[in-house]
Amino acid sequence: MAADLVADDAVKLTPLKPLDLGKVKNFDDLTRQMADTAFGARAVGEATDILHKMVIDKDCFVVLTLSGAMTVAKMGLLVCDMIDNNMVSAVVSTGAIMAHGFIEAVGMRHFKVSPEMDDREMYYKGFDRVYDTLELEKNLDNVDIILENILKTVDEDKTLSSFLINELLGKYLSEQTEGRGILKSAYKKKVPVFVPAFTDSELGLNMAIHNKKRRLNNKKELTFNPLLDLDQFTELINRQKTLGIFTVGGGVPRNWAQQVGPYLDITEKSLPGQGGFKRYKYGVRICPEPVHWGGLSGCTYSEGVSWGKFIPPKDGGRWSEVYSDATIAWPIILKAAMERMEK
């Protein structure tokens, strides 16, 4: 029966191949072989293929979306690598990732959680726990001082957005620090960094406190308008020929970046000639969230097709969804794609 199926031209079967570590010399070799295996390994291999295709496509504008505690987990330099190697055209992130990444970029550190310490004790010692990692409250206080000084230099008549604040932070890092940092790389490469839920972060809270101080001192408060981010991102996307998205986690950054297609469509219907029709062609998503919980973080790219966010495979769309902890899968996929780019 199997032989008959293989011989039938109407049924196209792709044979799997055993993973032969004897033939693996680097991450590129490994992921090429993984693409011909099964389960999570195949997803990692296929994700590497798609990431490579989107970054070598000269017409492709690649959006990186980030959620989860990736900088606390010390994955920040992966973002730097993607920016520095021209693999990313724009970043959409949670504010926490940018805040903790800024902490790292100015030379402060994160620490392992001691099993002898409970959360009550951590609170009174000034330790903020993120699963198995500690952020010192003092780190956040120091960032507050830096941002406070930066905001003091801003023209009070200028309307700010998350992109503009991140640009100011990147400029500070470029001028004041020696090491690497996400916002520093983004500033140097002119890659915009958007934080749609900016007030849901330490940076947003710090700006709110800054405005409270201005109010108490009878000074004009700084204006923050998140619609500036939406407009700038939409204009960027609408100018592109091909779109790709690389998503770590899900949440607001993922949805905000994906909703640009429907937003342009709605705009065109309401204001003919002012919108457009854009969908992502390439997509890689690394997230352990299962689809059956019904949340945005776990929803499939196929579901996104129904919303006009993605080009379906029948029309040329290429996606891979990796159900894994990003701290495991992301470094492998990225390193393999970087090696492949060098060949």
C-alpha positions, -999 to 999 in steps of 0.1 A, spaced: 0 0 0 28 25 10 46 17 -23 15 24 -43 10 58 -25 46 68 -33 42 58 -69 10 78 -72 19 112 -87 -13 127 -72 1 121 -37 33 139 -30 51 125 1 82 140 15 105 114 32 120 121 66 157 116 73 175 104 104 194 131 123 231 122 119 252 141 144 283 128 127 276 151 99 269 182 120 297 207 122 277 238 132 242 251 140 234 255 103 241 218 96 220 208 127 189 228 117 191 217 81 189 181 93 162 190 119 140 202 91 138 167 78 129 151 112 97 155 132 79 173 161 96 203 177 129 196 158 112 200 124 96 232 135 130 246 146 146 235 113 117 250 92 118 283 113 155 286 104 147 282 68 120 309 69 141 333 89 169 330 64 146 335 35 130 366 49 164 382 59 180 376 25 149 388 6 160 424 -3 124 435 -6 114 422 29 108 445 58 112 424 89 94 432 122 107 417 154 81 414 182 92 407 218 74 397 249 83 378 280 113 385 303 138 381 275 163 407 287 161 395 323 168 360 309 199 374 292 187 371 257 192 408 249 223 403 228 203 381 205 182 412 197 215 432 192 227 405 168 195 407 147 197 445 145 235 446 139 233 420 112 205 438 94 180 411 101 155 435 116 138 466 102 117 475 132 111 462 168 78 461 187 83 452 223 70 452 258 83 481 279 97 457 304 121 442 279 134 476 270 137 487 306 156 456 318 177 457 286 186 493 293 196 482 328 220 456 313 233 481 287 244 507 314 264 480 332 240 468 359 234 431 365 207 405 371 212 376 395 201 340 401 174 334 427 187 318 459 166 288 469 170 298 505 151 331 501 114 335 500 94 362 482 86 381 514 123 383 523 131 394 487 106 423 489 121 437 521 157 433 507 147 452 475 148 422 452 122 418 424 118 382 413 112 371 377 108 333 379 144 322 386 161 356 382 164 387 403 162 424 394 174 448 420 150 476 429 181 498 429 186 491 392 152 504 385 158 535 407 190 542 387 172 540 354 146 564 368 173 589 375 187 586 339 154 589 323 145 619 345 177 637 333 169 628 297 133 641 299 146 674 314 163 681 281 131 676 260 113 706 246 81 709 265 62 716 233 73 684 217 48 655 217 65 622 227 58 586 218 74 554 228 95 554 196 109 589 204 117 580 240 135 548 230 154 568 205 165 592 233 176 563 254 195 548 225 213 581 219 222 582 256 237 547 254 256 555 223 272 586 239 277 573 275 284 535 274 310 512 259 292 479 257 263 466 236 226 473 242 194 468 223 185 505 221 221 514 213 221 490 183 187 503 172 198 539 175 230 533 154 212 513 128 182 536 127 158 508 136 126 521 153 116 505 186 79 507 194 64 499 228 26 500 223 17 495 260 43 520 272 26 528 305 27 491 313 64 493 322 89 509 345 98 534 318 62 545 315 58 548 353 90 568 355 77 592 329 44 595 348 63 604 379 83 630 359 51 646 349 38 646 384 70 665 395 64 690 367 28 695 378 38 701 414 64 727 403 39 745 381 57 734 349 41 723 317 37 685 315 53 665 286 27 652 262 27 616 253 6 604 223 6 566 215 -11 573 182 21 587 169 36 552 172 7 537 153 9 563 125 46 560 121 46 522 121 17 521 97 34 545 73 66 524 74 46 492 67 26 507 39 57 517 20 71 481 19 68 456 -9 72 424 13 66 419 50 81 394 75 76 390 112 97 372 138 78 368 171 91 359 205 61 352 228 29 370 219 8 396 238 4 432 229 36 435 207 25 406 185 -11 418 180 -1 455 176 24 446 148 -1 422 131 -31 445 133 -15 469 108 -30 450 79 -66 453 91 -59 489 101 -49 498 66 -79 480 52 -103 498 76 -86 531 67 -91 525 30 -128 516 35 -133 548 56 -110 571 37 -105 558 1 -69 564 -11 -55 568 25 -51 531 34 -38 501 16 -36 463 15 -7 448 33 -2 413 48 28 395 62 43 370 38 69 354 62 63 345 98 82 328 126 67 325 160 84 310 191 60 306 219 49 277 242 13 289 244 -11 263 230 -39 275 207 -67 259 227 -65 285 255 -79 310 230 -54 338 237 -36 359 212 -2 346 222 -13 311 211 -34 318 181 -21 303 148 -9 322 117 -38 304 99 -62 322 122 -45 355 113 -52 348 76 -89 352 84 -82 387 97 -62 398 67 -29 397 86 -11 370 67 -8 358 32 -21 321 31 4 294 20 -16 289 -12 -8 325 -22 29 323 -12 29 328 25 56 310 45 53 304 83 67 283 111 54 281 146 78 267 172 61 257 205 91 260 227 107 281 254 123 310 234 155 308 255 161 274 240 149 276 205 157 313 196 195 310 200 196 279 179 175 293 151 193 327 151 228 313 152 220 288 124 205 316 102 235 338 108 259 310 98 238 304 67 240 341 58 278 339 58 279 312 32 
